[in-house]
Amino acid sequence: MTHGITDALLIYNPTSGRRRNRRFAEIEQSVRILKEAGIKVELAPTEARGHAKDLARHAVKQNRGMVIACGGDGTVNEIINGLAGSQVPLALLPAGTANILAKELGIPWDIPHAARLIADGVVRRIAIGVAIPANGNHSASLPNAGRYFLSVGGAGPDGAIVNGVDEGLKKRAGVIAYWVQGFKQLVSYGFPEMNVHCDGQTRRASIVVVGRTVNYGGPFKITTGASLFEDSFEMVTNSTCSRFRYLTCLPALWLGKLRKMRGIDSWKSTEIRCEPVGTGAVYAQVDGEPIGPLPLIFRIVPNALSIVTPAALRA
């Protein structure tokens, strides 16, 4: 339980998502709700990309009782990269463009209501994923130590969409920016192949989704056998390079029948290595954040993060 936690740092992105003015009023209301529950909250707005990670790291050094993330998947991802390996629990007030974790934990998109769930929540220890560069594939977003992720990673068309999305449009239009980039990729993407190495087997694929959650993005669910409370990923690949066959997968995905489609494969494991076939770049993403091209290793890190879940949640 969160009983015994008396202080928290609330990290929020003041430019994330819509209804920003209303959101700050809801944050202030949440601070009052948590104060009434005995938790004193300090506000920490982010100022630039990567700042949430630095704030979370500083919270660990200060031995804070809890860090509360108020933002979308990108803000949550930065915060877990600051908290990973520590004992400081992460709680959530959903906001931002999208929030897979809120859907996964059944947290309502109502910030004051979510604050009440934090006050009565349960702290659980979970594994998280990490994307590690292979063959010297280093960048600012993916240093040698890798990039942790909580919900979903992958490479292929989704990586191309995330790496190509217009940040200005994302701030103005939210999730519509991903749809715009998705339609662009649908017309122009060449579906380069990759080799996916796992448990002594190699699969040839044009996309791989590496899931810790059932929810993927928007209304879609791809890794439907995944669980935050298991020490494993569920992987889903598609072997086709046909634009037409990808189009036929979209209604199947919407109807929850993707796994019946030809070329789809799924399995569970704790590590995969993905590398491009040929010279064309295959881009990757974690939690909706760009991490550049393959080759990469996706690996489970057990016992890596504490999260606050609603008391009614059944793991």
Backbone hydrogen bonds, N-H to C=O, Kabsch-Sander energy under -0.5 kcal/mol:
donor,donor_aa,acceptor,acceptor_aa,energy
2,T,121,G,-1.5
5,I,2,T,-2.3
6,T,4,G,-0.6
8,A,40,K,-2.2
9,L,66,M,-2.2
10,L,8,A,-0.5
10,L,42,E,-3.1
11,I,9,L,-0.8
11,I,68,I,-2.7
12,Y,10,L,-0.5
12,Y,44,A,-1.4
13,N,70,C,-1.5
16,S,13,N,-1.3
23,R,19,R,-2.4
24,F,20,R,-1.8
25,A,21,N,-1.3
26,E,22,R,-1.9
27,I,23,R,-2.5
28,E,24,F,-2.4
29,Q,25,A,-2.0
30,S,26,E,-2.2
31,V,27,I,-2.3
32,R,28,E,-1.7
33,I,29,Q,-2.1
34,L,30,S,-2.7
35,K,31,V,-2.2
36,E,32,R,-2.1
37,A,33,I,-1.0
38,G,35,K,-1.6
39,I,34,L,-2.9
40,K,6,T,-3.0
40,K,38,G,-0.6
42,E,8,A,-2.4
44,A,10,L,-2.7
46,T,12,Y,-2.3
51,H,48,A,-2.0
54,D,50,G,-1.4
55,L,51,H,-2.6
56,A,52,A,-2.2
57,R,53,K,-2.3
58,H,54,D,-2.2
59,A,55,L,-1.9
60,V,56,A,-1.8
61,K,57,R,-2.0
62,Q,58,H,-1.9
63,N,60,V,-1.3
64,R,59,A,-2.4
67,V,89,P,-2.6
68,I,9,L,-2.9
69,A,67,V,-0.5
69,A,91,A,-2.9
70,C,11,I,-2.8
70,C,68,I,-0.5
71,G,69,A,-0.5
71,G,93,L,-0.8
73,D,98,A,-1.5
76,V,72,G,-2.3
77,N,73,D,-2.5
78,E,74,G,-2.2
79,I,75,T,-2.2
80,I,76,V,-2.5
81,N,77,N,-1.6
82,G,78,E,-0.7
82,G,79,I,-1.1
83,L,79,I,-1.7
84,A,80,I,-2.4
85,G,304,A,-3.2
86,S,83,L,-2.6
90,L,306,S,-2.4
91,A,67,V,-2.6
93,L,69,A,-2.9
95,A,71,G,-1.5
103,K,99,N,-1.4
104,E,100,I,-2.5
105,L,101,L,-2.3
106,G,102,A,-0.8
106,G,103,K,-0.5
107,I,102,A,-2.5
110,D,108,P,-2.2
114,A,110,D,-2.9
115,A,111,I,-2.0
116,R,112,P,-1.6
117,L,113,H,-1.5
118,I,114,A,-1.7
119,A,115,A,-1.9
120,D,116,R,-1.1
121,G,118,I,-1.7
122,V,309,T,-3.0
124,R,122,V,-0.5
124,R,307,I,-2.9
126,I,305,L,-3.2
127,A,228,L,-0.6
128,I,301,V,-1.9
129,G,149,F,-2.5
130,V,299,R,-2.0
131,A,147,R,-2.6
132,I,130,V,-0.6
132,I,297,I,-3.3
134,A,295,P,-1.7
137,N,134,A,-0.8
138,H,136,G,-2.0
139,S,142,L,-1.3
146,G,143,P,-1.9
147,R,131,A,-2.2
149,F,129,G,-2.6
153,G,210,V,-2.6
154,G,285,Q,-1.8
155,A,208,V,-2.0
156,G,283,Y,-2.3
160,A,156,G,-2.2
161,I,157,P,-2.2
162,V,158,D,-2.5
163,N,159,G,-2.6
164,G,160,A,-1.2
165,V,161,I,-1.1
167,E,165,V,-0.6
170,K,166,D,-2.4
171,K,167,E,-2.1
172,R,168,G,-1.7
173,A,169,L,-3.7
174,G,170,K,-1.9
176,I,173,A,-1.4
177,A,174,G,-1.7
178,Y,175,V,-1.0
179,W,175,V,-1.4
180,V,176,I,-2.7
181,Q,177,A,-2.1
182,G,178,Y,-2.3
183,F,179,W,-2.3
184,K,180,V,-1.7
185,Q,181,Q,-2.5
186,L,182,G,-2.0
187,V,183,F,-1.2
188,S,184,K,-2.1
189,Y,185,Q,-3.2
194,M,205,A,-2.9
195,N,275,E,-3.0
196,V,194,M,-0.5
196,V,203,R,-3.1
197,H,195,N,-0.6
197,H,273,R,-3.1
198,C,201,Q,-2.8
201,Q,198,C,-2.2
203,R,196,V,-2.5
205,A,194,M,-2.5
205,A,203,R,-0.5
206,S,238,N,-2.9
207,I,238,N,-1.0
208,V,155,A,-2.2
209,V,236,V,-2.6
210,V,153,G,-2.9
211,G,209,V,-0.7
211,G,234,E,-3.0
212,R,151,S,-3.4
213,T,151,S,-1.0
216,Y,220,F,-2.4
217,G,220,F,-0.9
220,F,217,G,-2.0
222,I,214,V,-0.8
224,T,222,I,-1.8
226,A,223,T,-1.8
230,E,227,S,-1.4
232,S,230,E,-1.2
233,F,269,S,-3.3
234,E,211,G,-2.1
235,M,267,W,-3.3
236,V,209,V,-2.0
237,T,265,D,-2.6
238,N,207,I,-1.5
239,S,263,G,-1.7
246,Y,242,S,-1.9
247,L,243,R,-2.0
248,T,244,F,-1.8
249,C,245,R,-1.0
249,C,246,Y,-0.5
250,L,246,Y,-0.9
250,L,247,L,-0.7
252,A,248,T,-0.9
253,L,249,C,-2.8
254,W,250,L,-2.4
255,L,251,P,-2.1
256,G,253,L,-1.0
257,K,252,A,-3.4
258,L,252,A,-0.6
260,K,257,K,-1.5
261,M,258,L,-2.0
264,I,261,M,-1.5
265,D,237,T,-2.1
267,W,235,M,-1.8
269,S,233,F,-1.4
272,I,298,F,-2.3
273,R,197,H,-2.3
274,C,296,L,-3.0
275,E,195,N,-2.1
277,V,193,E,-2.4
278,G,276,P,-0.6
284,A,292,G,-2.9
285,Q,154,G,-2.4
286,V,289,E,-2.2
287,D,152,V,-3.7
289,E,286,V,-2.1
291,I,284,A,-1.8
292,G,284,A,-0.5
294,L,282,V,-2.6
296,L,274,C,-2.2
297,I,132,I,-2.5
298,F,272,I,-2.6
299,R,130,V,-2.7
299,R,297,I,-0.5
300,I,270,T,-2.6
301,V,128,I,-3.2
304,A,126,I,-1.7
304,A,301,V,-0.5
305,L,126,I,-2.0
307,I,124,R,-2.8
308,V,90,L,-2.9
309,T,122,V,-3.1
309,T,307,I,-0.6
313,L,310,P,-1.8
315,A,313,L,-0.6
